[in-house]
């Protein structure tokens, strides 16, 4: 899981394509921001988190939607938005709602019922990760935009889950590597431009991403002791390091052909 860069072939050919897809995304966001707020309010009621985390959840969803709108106007080569991108947008809302339990993560070990609710929401967000890709292929509306959008939502979900796992005491601060390695890589691209280049498709990369998120979710299970969650998170961290290391090595070996 490194990135799914955009290419010239992904650029829409006409202004109507851009306007139609962007408008559809904006319209889809309207009910989904309501879903995000509803989930956040329900979690706030369970955790006693207050109003600020609910506002943070809505703000995170809004920011993600704005970024998606800016990208879809340039990199979605279809006139239709497609159901896959709507599912991904819904996943963003579910991920954003996790800012609420993050505010009270330290209390989760003493509230198993709420921990199971948080775990269930995270499982749903992860499960839909397979649905959006299938829908994109089924409808013939797959694009680099959709793949990148899906990946960035995975990154947000991973970051929030890693923070919750750390704050709940299920693993030490090193578990943040599972949530923030992607963002460290993005920062490194600014210093080493050869890192910001297309990578060949990889099932292993996607499998590691699923393992990464699944391990973080498992760490939230009240039935699992720290003696189990810590090694589980460590294995996922090692797999993630291998995945990034492999991709970085590939980019290093191919950097000369792109600068020639």
Legacy VTK file of the C-alpha trace (Angstrom):
# vtk DataFile Version 3.0
C-alpha trace
ASCII
DATASET POLYDATA
POINTS 260 float
0.000 0.000 0.000
1.910 3.003 -1.265
-0.130 4.910 -3.750
-2.178 4.777 -6.939
-0.878 7.747 -8.911
-2.845 9.552 -11.565
-1.826 9.469 -15.195
-2.720 11.523 -18.233
-5.029 8.796 -19.504
-7.230 9.247 -16.443
-8.053 12.845 -17.311
-11.641 13.391 -18.478
-11.915 14.500 -22.074
-14.620 17.155 -21.716
-15.855 19.753 -19.256
-19.329 18.096 -19.090
-17.647 14.891 -17.893
-15.987 16.812 -15.074
-19.111 18.738 -14.122
-21.419 15.705 -14.141
-19.182 13.472 -12.038
-18.373 16.247 -9.549
-22.023 17.216 -9.225
-22.997 13.589 -8.576
-20.341 13.315 -5.879
-21.549 16.514 -4.197
-25.150 15.288 -4.239
-24.128 11.916 -2.793
-22.264 13.688 0.001
-25.388 15.458 1.271
-27.159 12.410 2.769
-23.842 10.829 3.735
-22.803 13.779 5.872
-26.093 13.160 7.673
-25.101 9.523 8.131
-21.712 10.608 9.484
-23.297 12.968 12.002
-25.871 10.347 13.033
-23.162 7.763 13.675
-21.059 10.319 15.531
-24.008 11.380 17.703
-24.826 7.754 18.548
-21.218 7.089 19.522
-21.067 10.329 21.514
-24.139 9.275 23.475
-22.531 5.935 24.314
-19.127 7.359 25.216
-20.103 10.734 26.699
-17.633 12.377 24.346
-19.568 15.628 23.976
-20.205 17.788 20.927
-16.640 18.636 19.846
-15.749 15.151 18.522
-19.043 15.117 16.587
-18.062 18.402 14.948
-14.618 16.945 14.241
-16.208 13.917 12.535
-18.377 16.100 10.307
-15.406 18.344 9.500
-13.209 15.388 8.559
-15.913 14.060 6.241
-16.375 17.491 4.667
-12.634 17.928 4.104
-12.357 14.490 2.543
-15.270 15.277 0.239
-13.703 18.578 -0.853
-10.424 16.823 -1.677
-12.326 14.151 -3.620
-14.243 16.811 -5.549
-11.010 18.536 -6.528
-9.539 15.239 -7.733
-12.586 13.884 -9.538
-12.747 17.030 -11.660
-9.342 16.144 -13.095
-8.931 12.385 -12.901
-12.305 10.635 -13.322
-12.614 9.607 -16.995
-16.337 8.830 -16.871
-19.447 10.976 -17.064
-21.065 8.840 -14.333
-19.843 8.854 -10.752
-20.714 5.197 -10.276
-21.943 3.364 -7.151
-18.416 2.321 -6.180
-17.382 5.881 -5.377
-20.575 6.396 -3.373
-19.682 3.343 -1.279
-16.179 4.730 -0.767
-17.680 8.046 0.317
-19.879 6.184 2.812
-16.759 4.443 4.119
-15.213 7.876 4.641
-18.215 8.812 6.787
-17.854 5.665 8.892
-14.146 6.302 9.357
-14.748 9.945 10.277
-17.255 8.891 12.957
-14.414 7.078 14.751
-13.082 10.448 15.902
-15.768 10.253 18.606
-14.571 7.057 20.358
-11.001 8.306 19.876
-11.816 11.123 22.294
-12.721 8.537 24.956
-10.440 5.689 23.880
-8.862 5.311 27.312
-12.271 4.326 28.692
-12.946 1.573 26.134
-11.300 -1.255 28.132
-13.792 -0.584 30.933
-16.775 -0.432 28.562
-16.833 -3.665 26.535
-20.268 -2.953 25.028
-19.073 0.303 23.476
-15.842 -1.343 22.350
-17.879 -3.936 20.443
-19.929 -1.170 18.815
-16.752 0.596 17.673
-15.342 -2.700 16.439
-18.544 -3.449 14.489
-18.438 -0.052 12.765
-14.799 -0.570 11.817
-15.545 -4.073 10.502
-18.348 -2.657 8.338
-16.036 0.026 6.930
-13.395 -2.597 6.133
-15.922 -5.033 4.617
-17.202 -2.391 2.219
-13.629 -1.959 0.990
-14.149 -5.086 -1.092
-17.576 -3.991 -2.275
-16.515 -0.720 -3.900
-13.795 -2.361 -5.983
-16.201 -5.067 -7.131
-18.816 -2.477 -8.066
-16.282 -0.443 -10.042
-15.315 -3.470 -12.114
-18.909 -4.675 -12.452
-20.155 -1.343 -13.788
-17.124 -0.687 -15.976
-16.404 2.543 -14.110
-13.040 1.670 -12.572
-10.534 4.528 -12.620
-7.309 5.674 -11.001
-9.396 8.256 -9.150
-11.552 5.527 -7.602
-8.510 3.464 -6.610
-6.808 6.510 -5.084
-9.981 7.605 -3.280
-10.394 4.116 -1.841
-6.764 4.039 -0.724
-6.949 7.420 0.995
-10.065 6.346 2.906
-8.154 3.232 3.999
-5.377 5.538 5.222
-7.796 7.658 7.263
-9.420 4.547 8.740
-6.015 3.079 9.636
-4.814 6.294 11.262
-7.888 6.666 13.462
-7.890 2.986 14.454
-4.188 3.123 15.331
-4.782 6.131 17.557
-7.704 4.395 19.285
-5.693 1.205 19.821
-2.806 3.182 21.301
-4.963 5.343 23.536
-6.965 2.340 24.750
-3.764 0.637 25.877
-4.136 -2.370 23.565
-0.643 -1.675 22.175
2.194 0.771 22.689
2.851 3.953 20.707
4.762 1.937 18.102
1.347 0.788 16.796
1.001 4.241 15.243
3.258 2.932 12.479
0.216 0.978 11.247
-1.716 4.193 10.877
0.814 6.774 9.772
3.382 5.047 7.549
1.351 6.105 4.520
1.552 9.762 5.555
5.277 9.476 6.268
5.703 8.138 2.750
3.751 11.072 1.294
6.032 13.467 3.170
9.077 11.599 1.851
7.807 12.084 -1.714
8.290 15.834 -1.297
11.953 15.264 -0.495
12.579 12.395 -2.922
10.388 12.971 -6.023
11.321 9.578 -7.490
9.108 8.013 -4.813
6.045 9.715 -6.304
5.792 7.497 -9.359
3.399 4.808 -10.624
3.727 1.327 -9.214
2.626 -1.918 -10.874
-0.577 -3.441 -9.458
0.012 -5.801 -6.553
-2.342 -8.181 -4.789
0.194 -8.517 -2.004
0.038 -4.757 -1.388
-3.747 -4.893 -1.054
-3.577 -7.987 1.153
-1.177 -6.231 3.533
-3.534 -3.249 3.666
-6.414 -5.527 4.680
-4.192 -7.268 7.247
-3.121 -3.890 8.611
-6.685 -2.696 9.225
-7.946 -6.100 10.367
-5.186 -6.319 12.979
-6.046 -2.884 14.325
-9.719 -3.863 14.536
-8.861 -7.117 16.317
-6.888 -5.133 18.880
-10.141 -3.453 19.894
-11.898 -6.735 20.693
-12.607 -6.864 24.449
-12.187 -10.638 24.392
-8.530 -10.404 23.367
-5.893 -9.679 26.050
-2.885 -7.447 25.454
-0.719 -10.589 25.314
-2.551 -11.415 22.069
-3.165 -7.976 20.572
0.457 -6.841 20.910
1.974 -9.711 18.862
-0.878 -9.389 16.356
-0.163 -5.714 15.812
3.571 -6.453 15.633
3.056 -9.009 12.840
0.915 -6.528 10.896
3.550 -3.826 11.376
6.250 -6.128 10.052
4.103 -6.979 7.012
3.490 -3.299 6.348
7.208 -2.531 6.593
7.909 -5.337 4.110
5.276 -4.000 1.686
6.556 -0.432 1.767
10.154 -1.594 1.629
9.488 -3.725 -1.425
7.733 -0.868 -3.245
10.432 1.650 -2.336
13.103 -0.735 -3.598
11.197 -1.125 -6.889
10.901 2.649 -7.236
14.631 3.043 -6.524
15.601 0.550 -9.191
13.346 2.227 -11.783
14.089 5.844 -10.937
16.716 6.236 -13.710
14.258 5.323 -16.486
11.914 8.117 -15.369
14.592 10.775 -15.120
16.280 9.887 -18.405
LINES 1 261
260 0 1 2 3 4 5 6 7 8 9 10 11 12 13 14 15 16 17 18 19 20 21 22 23 24 25 26 27 28 29 30 31 32 33 34 35 36 37 38 39 40 41 42 43 44 45 46 47 48 49 50 51 52 53 54 55 56 57 58 59 60 61 62 63 64 65 66 67 68 69 70 71 72 73 74 75 76 77 78 79 80 81 82 83 84 85 86 87 88 89 90 91 92 93 94 95 96 97 98 99 100 101 102 103 104 105 106 107 108 109 110 111 112 113 114 115 116 117 118 119 120 121 122 123 124 125 126 127 128 129 130 131 132 133 134 135 136 137 138 139 140 141 142 143 144 145 146 147 148 149 150 151 152 153 154 155 156 157 158 159 160 161 162 163 164 165 166 167 168 169 170 171 172 173 174 175 176 177 178 179 180 181 182 183 184 185 186 187 188 189 190 191 192 193 194 195 196 197 198 199 200 201 202 203 204 205 206 207 208 209 210 211 212 213 214 215 216 217 218 219 220 221 222 223 224 225 226 227 228 229 230 231 232 233 234 235 236 237 238 239 240 241 242 243 244 245 246 247 248 249 250 251 252 253 254 255 256 257 258 259
